[in-house]
Amino acid sequence: MLISELNKLSEEEQIDLIKKNHRIFYFIRNPSEKVQLAAVKTLYEVIIKINNPSEKIQLAAVKQNGFIIHRIKNPSKKVQLTAVKENGILIKYIMNPSEQVQLEAVKQNGLSIKFIKNPSEQVQLEAVKQSGILIKYIMNPSEKVQIEAVKSNGGSIAHIKNPSEKVQLEAVKQNGASIVHIKNPSEEVQLEAIKQNSYIITHIKNPSEKLQLEAVSQNYDTFCYIDNPTKEVENIFLQKESNLILEPNPNSLNYIENI
């Protein structure tokens, strides 16, 4: 068929041919929106060959494969939202996305925060609620954002510069081991860490008697990891040891024989 004949065909005839072979579309001059839509539904990449595609055409293409948005010039907000709801990472191909688009992107995939320039606090919060570690992609996060991050993952404090004591406390409450990422933690922070995990005392240099007592009262085995325990801590440990020796063990042979 000659190109001149192709362009004389009705919309329905053109669509029928496109459905059989999408390449036919490339030879149709000034195709109607209906023909464009049929072509894009046959193969989304056809949109590349359409000048100034309407929002309807853009949506049809993006619904098939959101990645095609990187080939659409000035996609509408509705098209942007459709794309990021499918795959949040696609925001990397959108110029100056609105806060709404940013929010939908991080809701779909928190990692998309990595590709957002100067995200609002609300967008930051949505990201770190998914995974606290994502705070490493946020420049100068507020204390509120830092707290949400460490509540999600205490270890994320490793990516926070000069966290406040409030942030430190939330981190060790979530995971006592996160204290290893805190420089010069206060006694209060150390205490909260030990409350969360008594073995954390192994990571504390020269723990105070208060800290030693908290660890041993939770788990007397931690006594073995305390250098220079105070006399009171030693006494508590010895008392617990003696109680274990004196108390009958239900699993021992002697105990069973004496029943």
C-alpha positions in Angstrom: 0.0 0.0 0.0 1.2 3.5 -0.9 1.6 6.1 1.8 -0.8 8.3 -0.1 -3.4 5.6 0.0 -2.8 5.0 3.7 -3.6 8.5 4.5 -6.9 8.3 2.6 -8.2 5.5 4.8 -10.8 6.0 7.5 -9.8 6.0 11.2 -11.2 2.5 11.6 -9.2 1.2 8.7 -6.0 2.8 9.9 -6.6 1.4 13.4 -7.1 -2.1 12.0 -3.8 -1.9 10.1 -2.0 -0.5 13.2 -3.2 -3.4 15.3 -1.7 -5.8 12.8 1.6 -3.8 12.5 2.3 -0.8 14.8 4.9 0.5 12.3 2.1 1.5 10.0 1.4 4.4 12.4 4.8 6.0 11.5 3.6 6.6 7.9 0.2 8.3 8.8 0.3 12.0 8.5 -1.5 14.0 11.2 -3.2 10.9 12.8 -6.3 11.7 14.8 -6.3 11.3 18.6 -8.3 8.1 18.2 -5.6 6.7 15.9 -2.8 7.8 18.2 -4.6 6.1 21.1 -4.9 2.9 19.3 -1.2 3.0 18.3 0.0 3.7 21.8 -2.2 0.9 23.2 -0.6 -1.4 20.7 2.9 -0.3 21.7 3.5 2.5 24.2 6.8 3.5 22.7 4.9 4.9 19.7 4.3 8.0 21.7 7.9 9.1 20.9 6.7 9.7 17.3 3.7 11.9 18.3 4.1 15.6 18.4 2.6 17.2 21.5 0.5 14.1 22.6 -2.6 15.0 24.6 -2.9 14.0 28.3 -5.1 11.2 27.2 -2.4 9.7 25.0 0.3 10.3 27.6 -1.8 8.5 30.2 -2.3 5.5 27.9 1.4 5.2 27.4 2.4 5.6 31.0 -0.2 3.1 32.2 1.4 0.5 30.0 4.9 1.4 31.2 5.7 4.3 33.5 9.3 4.4 32.3 8.2 6.0 29.1 7.6 9.3 31.0 11.3 10.0 30.5 10.4 10.5 26.8 7.4 12.7 27.3 8.0 16.4 27.2 6.3 18.4 30.0 4.0 15.6 31.2 0.9 16.8 33.1 0.6 16.4 36.8 -2.0 13.6 36.3 0.5 11.8 34.1 3.3 12.3 36.6 1.2 10.9 39.4 0.2 7.9 37.4 3.9 7.2 36.7 5.2 7.5 40.3 2.3 5.5 41.7 3.5 2.7 39.5 7.2 3.2 40.4 8.3 6.0 42.7 11.8 6.0 41.3 10.5 7.4 38.1 10.4 10.8 39.8 14.0 11.1 38.7 12.8 11.9 35.2 10.3 14.6 36.3 11.4 18.2 36.3 10.3 20.2 39.4 7.7 17.7 40.7 5.0 19.1 43.0 4.9 18.1 46.7 1.9 15.9 45.9 3.9 14.0 43.2 6.9 13.7 45.6 4.7 12.3 48.3 3.2 9.7 46.0 6.7 8.7 44.9 8.0 8.1 48.4 4.8 6.3 49.4 5.4 3.9 46.6 9.1 3.6 47.2 10.9 5.5 50.0 14.2 5.3 48.1 12.8 7.9 45.6 13.8 10.5 48.2 17.3 10.1 46.8 16.1 11.8 43.5 14.1 14.7 45.1 15.9 18.0 45.4 15.0 19.9 48.6 12.1 17.7 49.7 9.6 19.2 52.2 9.6 18.0 55.8 6.4 16.1 55.0 8.0 14.2 52.2 11.1 13.5 54.3 8.9 12.1 57.1 7.1 9.8 54.7 10.4 8.4 53.5 12.0 7.8 56.9 8.9 6.2 58.2 9.4 3.5 55.6 13.1 3.1 56.4 15.1 5.2 58.8 18.3 4.5 56.8 16.9 6.7 54.0 17.8 9.8 56.2 21.3 9.5 54.7 19.8 11.0 51.5 18.4 14.0 53.2 20.4 17.2 53.7 20.1 18.8 57.1 17.0 16.9 58.3 15.0 18.5 61.2 15.0 17.0 64.6 11.4 15.8 63.9 12.7 13.9 60.8 15.7 12.5 62.8 13.4 11.2 65.5 11.1 9.4 63.0 14.2 7.9 61.3 15.6 6.4 64.5 12.2 5.3 65.7 12.1 3.3 62.5 15.7 2.1 62.7 17.9 3.1 65.6 21.0 2.3 63.6 20.1 5.2 61.2 21.6 7.5 63.8 24.9 6.6 62.2 23.9 8.9 59.3 22.9 11.9 61.5 25.4 14.6 62.2 25.5 15.8 65.8 22.2 14.2 66.9 20.6 15.8 70.0 20.2 13.8 73.2 16.5 13.5 72.5 17.3 11.8 69.1 20.0 9.6 70.8 17.5 8.4 73.4 14.9 7.4 70.7 17.7 5.6 68.8 18.8 3.4 71.8 15.2 2.8 72.8 14.6 1.3 69.4 17.9 -0.6 69.3 20.4 -0.4 72.2 23.3 -1.4 69.9 22.9 2.0 68.1 24.9 3.5 71.0 28.0 2.4 69.1 27.3 5.2 66.6 27.0 7.9 69.3 30.0 9.9 70.4 30.2 10.5 74.2 26.7 9.5 75.1 25.3 10.8 78.4 24.7 8.5 81.3 20.9 8.7 80.5 21.5 7.5 77.0 23.7 4.7 78.2 21.1 3.7 80.7 18.4 3.5 78.1 20.6 1.5 75.9 21.3 -1.0 78.7 17.5 -1.2 79.5 16.9 -2.2 75.9 19.8 -4.7 75.9 21.8 -5.4 79.0 24.8 -6.7 77.0 25.3 -3.2 75.6 27.4 -2.5 78.8 30.2 -4.3 76.9 30.3 -1.2 74.6 30.5 1.3 77.4 33.8 2.4 78.8 34.1 2.8 82.5 30.3 2.4 83.2 29.1 4.0 86.4 27.7 2.0 89.2 24.2 2.9 88.2 24.8 1.4 84.8 26.5 -1.7 86.2 23.5 -2.2 88.6 21.0 -1.9 85.7 22.9 -4.5 83.6 23.4 -7.0 86.4 19.8 -6.6 87.7 18.5 -7.5 84.2 21.0 -10.3 83.5 23.6 -11.3 86.0 25.7 -12.9 83.3 26.7 -9.4 82.2 28.8 -9.2 85.3 31.5 -11.0 83.4 31.8 -8.1 81.0 32.2 -5.4 83.6 35.7 -4.2 84.3 36.2 -3.1 87.8 32.7 -3.7 89.1 31.8 -1.9 92.3 31.4 -3.8 95.6 27.7 -3.4 95.5 27.5 -4.9 92.0 29.8 -7.7 93.2 27.5 -8.4 96.1 24.4 -8.5 93.9 26.2 -10.9 91.6 27.3 -13.2 94.5 23.9 -13.1 96.0 22.3 -14.2 92.7 25.0 -16.9 92.3 24.4 -18.3 95.8 20.6 -18.3 95.2 21.1 -20.4 92.1 23.3 -22.8 94.0 20.8 -23.1 96.9 17.6 -23.3 94.8 16.7 -26.8 93.8 16.9 -27.4 90.0 13.8 -29.2 88.7 16.0 -30.7 86.0 18.6 -32.2 88.3 18.6 -36.0 89.0 18.7 -35.4 92.8 15.6 -33.2 92.6 13.7 -35.9 90.7 14.7 -38.7 93.1 13.5 -36.7 96.1 10.0 -36.1 94.8 
